[in-house]
Amino acid sequence: MGGIEALRRLLRQSHHARPDDLPQMAMHAAPMVGATAMIAYLVDLQQRRLLPLVAGDAPPREPFMVDGTLAGRAFTTLEPCTSAAEADGVRLWLPLVNGAERLGVLEVVLAGPVGDDTVEDCATVSALLAELMVTRSLYSDTIERLRRREPMLLAAEVLRAQLPPLTFSTGHLVISGVLEPCYDVGGDAFDYAVNGDIAHLALFDAVGHGSAGGMRAVMLASLALGAYRGARRTGTDLAGTYRHIDQAVREHDRRGLITAVLAELDQRTGLLKVISAGHPSGIIIRQGRAVKVLPTPTALPVPLGGDRPPVVVQERLEPGDHVLLYTDGITEARSVTGDYFGIDRLVDFAVRAISDRLPLPETTRRLVHAILDHQDDRLQDDATVLIAQWRDPAPPAADTELPEADNREPLGTAAG
């Protein structure tokens, strides 16, 4: 009953809790699952460090690097990890996951051996703490402040407030995206939604970067995002959505220029529909190799669509396929010697990561870090990637049953 009682206490306290109260709440819940301490760590915005969220009775802790640490392994693999016994006990590291969105890890200090029931109880508490961190953050800047390691420029502040969570899963489909640089973006943006059987995916790349140019590009990207969501929420089809975005941008900024890729994926059948508006084409990865580069362009960039109707490309996916969408900041990233990252390196990296069966958000994290490393951490343009994996056919939305708790997300070795 320890795990249930811990949940009851956390839920009772949560109604009036601030993010600042969560460390103390976790410490009070710890004895109910046989632990002497529970400390949450949140991943920084660049997903390189795990930063302790401590207050009240929570003991002091130092940050960890994600790569090369046991805590980082729990974060990257989405699996519990246990350390060797130390003077104060055994440490159990658990991923802090909201849905499929990775927030960080939970450190649980236990006096005795770690049994399966204990792991299950701690994982349940970890899941609730992750939910509370997300909901409480709607009313406070505490968690956002902790996750930032440098000031964010205005353009990035405006754009990042509009992006969806980095990762979402229905069990039959996983979507994961990432955008760099964190603190000084230009006009890249991504969006997604799952409505019934249909998953909607979009990438935008508005011309402009840095200072005033970056702000103008962000305003253009914001306009495109708003028009995209407006059309999507009225049930407009893919071609109509493109025309709606094109018209909206033309009415408000005729001199702006945005390339875009818009896609829809039917979770029941695997039918993928794509419009590439002057944008790099998407890539389909199947069984360890790139099997299809989608045609591009199939429409003019926004707002040049005018009288030319878009062409909707259709492709039938197979279970396990990945659809990789990206902006040219990825392939055109140059090293100090002028060597482009390029499409071949992009495909090779993605294929290897998928073959390693990494969780999809870990694939996107490592990919964007590879871009940053290639360019010595000084991106000349935004680098944005959005990957969707169609795992298996979903039943019709009206008859959908939740997938069995088979630990695929968040605590399993998710098929990459």
Salt bridges, closest charged atoms under 4 A:
GLU5 OE1 - ARG8 NH1 3.71
GLU5 OE2 - ARG12 NH2 3.58
ASP21 OD1 - ARG18 NH2 2.76
ASP67 OD1 - ARG365 NH2 2.75
GLU86 OE1 - ARG91 NH1 3.27
ASP88 OD2 - ARG91 NH2 2.79
GLU107 OE1 - ARG61 NE 2.99
GLU107 OE2 - ARG91 NE 2.57
GLU144 OE2 - ARG148 NE 2.90
GLU157 OE2 - ARG148 NH2 2.66
ASP191 OD2 - ARG229 NE 2.80
ASP191 OD2 - ARG232 NH1 2.83
ASP197 OD2 - ARG268 NE 3.31
ASP246 OD2 - ARG250 NH2 1.95
ASP253 OD1 - ARG216 NH2 2.79
GLU264 OE2 - HIS200 ND1 3.76
ASP266 OD2 - ARG268 NH2 2.99
GLU318 OE1 - ARG286 NE 3.60
ASP321 OD2 - ARG286 NH2 2.70
ASP339 OD2 - ARG345 NH2 3.26
ASP348 OD2 - ARG352 NE 3.05
GLU362 OE1 - ARG102 NH1 2.83
GLU362 OE2 - ARG365 NH2 2.85
GLU362 OE2 - ARG366 NE 2.65
ASP376 OD2 - ARG378 NH2 2.75
ASP377 OD1 - ARG48 NH2 3.75
ASP382 OD1 - HIS209 ND1 3.26
ASP392 OD1 - HIS172 ND1 2.44
ASP392 OD2 - ARG408 NH1 3.38
ASP406 OD2 - ARG408 NE 3.02
GLU409 OE2 - ARG391 NH2 3.45
